Amino acid sequence: MPAAKSALSGATTMLSNDHTLAKLRESIGTLSTATTRQLDAALPWYRRLDAAERSALGLLAQNGIASFVSYYQKPSSPGWVLTDVFGNAPTELTSSISLQKALQLIRIVVQVVEDRVPELAAPGDEAPLREAVLRYAREVAFAAADVYARAAESRGAWDTRLESLIVDAILRGENTDALRSRIAALGWKSKEKFTVMVGASPAEAGQGFVNELRRTASRYAEDALVGIQGDRLIVVLGGVNDQESAYLRISELFGPGPVVYGPEAPSLVEASGSARAAFAGLAAVRAWPQAPRPASANDLWPERVMNGDDDARRSLVRHVYRPLLTASNGLVETLSAYLSLGHSLEATARELFVHANTVRYRLRKVTDLTGWDPLLPREAFVLQTALAVGRLASSARN
């Protein structure tokens, strides 16, 4: 038979030698012991494993040697690698060690057998036995890669499902042990700075898009959850570093239309408040045609109030109206006069019988207290809305 034809025929034409086969069967225990010693000597990470993990990998190595004997006897046996070598181990194996470490283990198993070819092979059978070892090593390596690929696919599908459940629970405001357990199972690391972004999803939001979104988010945040509900895209961010850059860059991956992000939440299970504010802002943002993309839900307080959002109304009273009222020093009266008199410092000074510099000083105090500058038209609108809802709240209590 020509050499090329022999090489192509491969394992299907390889015949086992009965004497070599018997020697291999007798040496399974010896080879297993030698493999275990070599693993301990050559692999530092193997020595650091606990007793249960070492025992499981030792059994895997023993299975590999026993399976080689079967392979040598009948190379074309179907499915021998997955069933004989790995058995029920894929889940345990892939969770304990990486693919790189698994291949290191397989390399040592094969090396131990190959080093003993001269003493295991019958006279004249050294070359065929060495060839069988090499073919076996190739098959096991491919099988290991297949095991890890399948495990990764299973984990990916489970993680996607788990991620969807967590996003849905956050939107519903769920705060249970089950949610905390799911968050832990997903490997969430962030402890602070949680924000929810909402907007339209792209026309084709497949797995490739989700992966790109996660990669982008990972540059600006420690963790990210992605949820697609119909035509809506929800992104939950944890541990955001540079907020301005993060929100702007991530918003570019949303579909057409406005994108709104909620205020920071102290924990992931409390991120429902951020989500609620973001969705309320998304529903009201049409009333502000010049709104930036992305827009802060807090910047949309006036539009949200007009759209019937009680959270926005309470926030304006708590964060704007009451601090001004508590500060006294004529801040509410000065702000009210300034807004009602066409934003004129001189007219406000005449109305209150004070100097214009006093008006300027009080307006600066308003900015310091609330974070909103009455000299800027948009922020003056927020302040004017706060005065209105604050007075209504006061009259309701009276």
PyMOL commands that set and color helices and strands:
alter all, ss='L'
color gray80, all
select helices_A, chain A and resi 3-13+18-26+28-42+44-47+51-73+80-86+90-96+99-115+117-120+126-172+177-185+207-218+243-251+268-270+272-287+298-306+310-327+331-340+345-352+356-370+377-397
alter helices_A, ss='H'
color red, helices_A
select strands_A, chain A and resi 194-200+223-229+232-238+259-261+295-296
alter strands_A, ss='S'
color yellow, strands_A
deselect
rebuild
show_as cartoon
